[in-house]
Amino acid sequence: MKTNHAYKYILVAILIIILPMVLSSPKAMNVKYMQKHKNDTKIVVLNYHKIDEMNISLSVYPKDFDEQMAYLKEEGYTTINPAQMIDNLENGAPLPEKPVIITFDDGYLDNYTNAYPILKKYGFTATIFVITDFISSDPRFMTWDQVRELSEAGFTIGSHTMQHKSLTDIKEKEIRAELIGSNKALEYQLGKKAEFFAYPTGTYNLRIAQIVKECGYKAAFTIKYGNADKASNIYALERVPIFNTEQTFKSFCQRLQYIPLLERLGWIKI
């Protein structure tokens, strides 16, 4: 235990000495990158899974989710949808000063029962990537009626494939079947095609990204940490994963604040 504490003190001391020098270093700040993209809108894309009382990392407690949404509201964030983001990244369409996209992966029932009322409370909408074969067939997930209600309320419903298979583990023919089949289900149930996709388990490669494009999707989201901006690959868009931790709200705020710092240091999106 003493050894662990000693390491911690040494690490803190190193950070205190080095961090100011790093932050003031033109090389570390990657001036060329900053000048090139200084006028770009930085879009925060939050990534959730479950909003319930399960004590696991992917389940954010409803009270914590409420606190996070209240923080976003107080800080002046405005929710946008992926279509608005892509219009900005590709065409320079204007966005609010602090745009945020709130995303959920999988389509769990608690997205409707717990997250939806809290989002309405703060005037926010979200984007939900659903596993289409699980909707109305697994009690842990939403029904199609609930998905339709969210869609009609201004939520974006995207594809998370039919069965949530890691796309790097299956052959191209099955990848296309998952991408096309899930979109056909969404079009049949909602009356419109899904334009946006999230990679199951976050796994992908450049070939898979190309297949997603060929299957008609306008953009795809990863679990790669960072803000989305004009330097982003629209078929490998960054997000900020949000987890349940011992200090969930503190962790939430730190994750939002670390992105500009890491970009300033040139550690991400280079």
C-alpha positions as CSV (number, residue, x, y, z in Angstrom):
1,M,0.0,0.0,0.0
2,K,2.8,2.4,0.9
3,T,4.4,1.7,-2.5
4,N,1.2,2.5,-4.3
5,H,0.8,5.8,-2.4
6,A,4.5,6.7,-3.2
7,Y,3.8,6.2,-6.9
8,K,0.7,8.4,-6.7
9,Y,2.7,11.2,-5.1
10,I,5.5,10.9,-7.6
11,L,2.9,11.0,-10.5
12,V,1.2,14.1,-9.1
13,A,4.6,15.8,-8.7
14,I,5.5,15.1,-12.3
15,L,2.2,16.4,-13.5
16,I,2.5,19.6,-11.5
17,I,6.0,20.2,-13.0
18,I,5.4,19.1,-16.5
19,L,1.8,20.0,-17.4
20,P,2.3,23.8,-17.4
21,M,5.2,23.4,-19.8
22,V,3.3,21.0,-22.0
23,L,0.3,23.3,-22.2
24,S,2.5,26.3,-23.2
25,S,4.5,24.4,-25.8
26,P,3.5,25.3,-29.3
27,K,4.6,21.9,-30.5
28,A,2.5,20.1,-28.0
29,M,-0.5,22.3,-28.8
30,N,-0.1,21.3,-32.4
31,V,-0.5,24.9,-33.7
32,K,-0.9,23.9,-37.3
33,Y,-3.9,21.7,-36.4
34,M,-5.4,24.4,-34.2
35,Q,-5.1,27.1,-36.9
36,K,-6.6,24.9,-39.5
37,H,-9.6,24.0,-37.4
38,K,-10.0,26.9,-35.0
39,N,-13.3,28.0,-36.5
40,D,-14.8,24.5,-36.6
41,T,-17.8,23.7,-34.4
42,K,-17.0,21.1,-31.8
43,I,-19.9,18.7,-31.4
44,V,-20.2,16.7,-28.2
45,V,-21.8,13.3,-28.9
46,L,-22.7,11.5,-25.6
47,N,-23.0,7.7,-25.6
48,Y,-25.3,6.0,-23.1
49,H,-26.7,2.5,-23.0
50,K,-29.0,2.0,-20.0
51,I,-30.7,4.4,-17.5
52,D,-31.7,2.2,-14.6
53,E,-30.8,1.1,-11.1
54,M,-28.5,-1.8,-12.1
55,N,-25.1,-1.4,-10.5
56,I,-23.0,-2.0,-13.6
57,S,-20.9,0.4,-15.7
58,L,-23.3,0.6,-18.6
59,S,-26.2,1.5,-16.4
60,V,-26.4,5.2,-15.3
61,Y,-28.8,5.7,-12.4
62,P,-31.9,7.8,-13.3
63,K,-31.0,10.4,-10.6
64,D,-27.5,10.7,-12.1
65,F,-28.8,11.0,-15.6
66,D,-31.2,13.8,-14.4
67,E,-28.2,15.6,-12.8
68,Q,-26.2,15.3,-16.0
69,M,-29.1,16.7,-18.2
70,A,-29.6,19.5,-15.7
71,Y,-25.9,20.4,-16.0
72,L,-26.2,20.5,-19.8
73,K,-29.2,22.7,-19.6
74,E,-27.6,25.1,-17.1
75,E,-24.4,25.3,-19.3
76,G,-26.4,26.3,-22.4
77,Y,-26.1,23.1,-24.4
78,T,-28.8,22.5,-27.1
79,T,-29.5,19.0,-28.4
80,I,-29.3,18.5,-32.2
81,N,-29.7,15.4,-34.3
82,P,-27.2,13.7,-36.6
83,A,-28.7,15.1,-39.7
84,Q,-28.0,18.7,-38.4
85,M,-24.4,17.6,-37.5
86,I,-23.7,16.2,-40.9
87,D,-25.2,19.3,-42.6
88,N,-22.8,21.4,-40.6
89,L,-19.7,19.2,-41.2
90,E,-20.3,18.9,-44.9
91,N,-22.0,22.1,-45.8
92,G,-21.2,24.5,-43.0
93,A,-24.8,24.8,-41.9
94,P,-25.1,26.8,-38.7
95,L,-25.5,25.1,-35.3
96,P,-26.3,26.4,-31.8
97,E,-23.3,27.6,-29.8
98,K,-23.1,24.5,-27.7
99,P,-24.5,21.6,-29.7
100,V,-24.8,18.2,-28.2
101,I,-26.1,14.9,-29.5
102,I,-27.4,12.4,-26.8
103,T,-27.2,8.9,-28.1
104,F,-28.3,5.5,-26.7
105,D,-27.1,2.2,-28.1
106,D,-29.3,-1.0,-28.2
107,G,-32.8,0.3,-27.5
108,Y,-33.4,-0.8,-24.0
109,L,-36.8,-0.4,-22.4
110,D,-35.4,2.0,-19.8
111,N,-34.6,4.4,-22.6
112,Y,-38.3,4.9,-22.9
113,T,-39.4,4.5,-19.3
114,N,-36.6,6.3,-17.5
115,A,-34.6,8.4,-19.9
116,Y,-37.4,9.8,-22.1
117,P,-39.3,11.6,-19.2
118,I,-36.0,13.2,-18.0
119,L,-35.1,14.3,-21.5
120,K,-38.6,15.9,-21.9
121,K,-38.2,17.6,-18.6
122,Y,-35.2,19.6,-20.0
123,G,-36.5,20.0,-23.5
124,F,-33.9,17.6,-25.0
125,T,-34.2,14.9,-27.7
126,A,-31.9,12.0,-28.4
127,T,-30.8,9.5,-31.0
128,I,-31.4,5.8,-30.3
129,F,-29.6,3.1,-32.2
130,V,-31.8,0.0,-31.9
131,I,-31.1,-3.7,-32.4
132,T,-34.2,-4.4,-34.6
133,D,-34.6,-8.1,-33.9
134,F,-34.8,-7.4,-30.2
135,I,-37.5,-4.8,-30.4
136,S,-41.0,-6.1,-29.4
137,S,-39.4,-9.6,-28.9
138,D,-37.3,-9.3,-25.8
139,P,-38.8,-7.7,-22.6
140,R,-35.6,-5.9,-21.8
141,F,-36.0,-3.8,-24.9
142,M,-38.6,-1.3,-26.2
143,T,-41.6,-2.2,-28.3
144,W,-42.2,-0.9,-31.8
145,D,-45.0,1.3,-30.4
146,Q,-42.6,2.9,-28.0
147,V,-40.0,3.4,-30.7
148,R,-42.6,5.0,-32.9
149,E,-43.6,7.4,-30.1
150,L,-40.0,8.5,-29.7
151,S,-39.6,9.0,-33.4
152,E,-42.8,11.1,-33.5
153,A,-41.5,13.1,-30.6
154,G,-38.4,14.2,-32.6
155,F,-36.0,11.5,-31.6
156,T,-33.7,10.1,-34.3
157,I,-33.9,6.3,-34.6
158,G,-30.9,4.7,-36.1
159,S,-29.6,1.2,-36.8
160,H,-27.5,-1.0,-34.5
161,T,-27.9,-4.0,-36.8
162,M,-30.5,-6.8,-36.4
163,Q,-28.7,-9.0,-33.9
164,H,-25.8,-7.0,-32.5
165,K,-23.0,-9.1,-33.9
166,S,-19.5,-7.6,-34.0
167,L,-19.0,-6.7,-37.7
168,T,-15.3,-7.6,-37.6
169,D,-16.3,-11.2,-36.7
170,I,-18.6,-11.9,-39.6
171,K,-18.2,-12.1,-43.4
172,E,-19.1,-9.3,-45.8
173,K,-22.3,-11.0,-46.9
174,E,-23.6,-11.2,-43.4
175,I,-22.5,-7.6,-42.7
176,R,-24.6,-6.4,-45.6
177,A,-27.5,-8.5,-44.4
178,E,-27.3,-7.0,-40.9
179,L,-27.1,-3.5,-42.3
180,I,-29.8,-3.8,-44.9
181,G,-32.1,-6.0,-42.9
182,S,-32.2,-3.7,-39.9
183,N,-32.9,-0.7,-42.1
184,K,-35.7,-2.5,-43.9
185,A,-37.3,-3.2,-40.5
186,L,-37.0,0.4,-39.4
187,E,-38.5,1.6,-42.7
188,Y,-41.4,-0.9,-42.3
189,Q,-42.1,0.1,-38.7
190,L,-41.4,3.8,-38.9
191,G,-42.2,4.7,-42.5
192,K,-38.8,6.0,-43.2
193,K,-35.3,4.7,-43.7
194,A,-32.6,5.0,-41.0
195,E,-29.8,7.3,-42.1
196,F,-27.4,6.7,-39.3
197,F,-25.7,3.7,-37.8
198,A,-23.7,2.8,-34.7
199,Y,-21.2,-0.1,-34.8
200,P,-22.1,-3.0,-32.4
201,T,-19.4,-3.3,-29.7
202,G,-17.7,-0.4,-31.4
203,T,-15.7,-2.7,-33.7
204,Y,-15.1,-1.7,-37.3
205,N,-12.4,-1.2,-39.9
206,L,-12.2,0.9,-43.1
207,R,-13.7,-1.8,-45.3
208,I,-16.7,-2.1,-42.9
209,A,-17.1,1.7,-42.9
210,Q,-17.2,1.6,-46.7
211,I,-19.9,-1.1,-46.7
212,V,-21.9,1.0,-44.3
213,K,-21.7,3.8,-46.8
214,E,-22.6,1.5,-49.7
215,C,-25.7,0.3,-47.8
216,G,-27.1,3.8,-47.8
217,Y,-26.2,5.2,-44.4
218,K,-25.2,8.9,-44.2
219,A,-22.9,8.5,-41.2
220,A,-21.8,6.0,-38.6
221,F,-20.8,6.3,-34.9
222,T,-18.0,4.6,-33.0
223,I,-17.1,4.5,-29.3
224,K,-13.8,6.4,-30.1
225,Y,-13.4,9.1,-27.5
226,G,-13.6,12.7,-28.8
227,N,-15.6,15.5,-30.2
228,A,-16.9,15.5,-33.8
229,D,-15.8,18.2,-36.1
230,K,-14.7,18.8,-39.7
231,A,-11.6,16.7,-39.1
232,S,-13.8,13.7,-38.3
233,N,-14.5,10.7,-40.6
234,I,-18.3,10.8,-40.9
235,Y,-18.3,7.0,-41.0
236,A,-16.2,6.8,-37.8
237,L,-17.6,9.6,-35.7
238,E,-16.3,10.1,-32.2
239,R,-18.5,9.9,-29.1
240,V,-18.0,10.4,-25.3
241,P,-19.0,7.2,-23.5
242,I,-20.8,7.8,-20.2
243,F,-20.5,5.2,-17.5
244,N,-21.7,4.5,-13.9
245,T,-18.8,5.1,-11.6
246,E,-18.2,5.7,-7.9
247,Q,-18.4,9.5,-8.7
248,T,-20.6,9.4,-11.8
249,F,-21.3,13.2,-12.1
250,K,-17.6,14.1,-11.5
251,S,-16.6,11.6,-14.2
252,F,-19.2,13.0,-16.5
253,C,-17.9,16.5,-16.2
254,Q,-14.3,15.4,-16.5
255,R,-15.1,13.5,-19.7
256,L,-16.6,16.7,-21.2
257,Q,-13.7,18.8,-20.1
258,Y,-10.8,16.5,-21.2
259,I,-11.7,16.5,-24.8
260,P,-10.6,20.1,-25.6
261,L,-7.5,19.5,-23.5
262,L,-6.6,16.4,-25.4
263,E,-7.2,18.1,-28.8
264,R,-5.1,21.0,-27.7
265,L,-2.3,18.7,-26.9
266,G,-2.7,17.0,-30.3
267,W,-3.4,13.6,-28.7
268,I,-6.6,12.9,-30.6
269,K,-8.0,13.6,-34.1
270,I,-4.6,14.1,-35.7
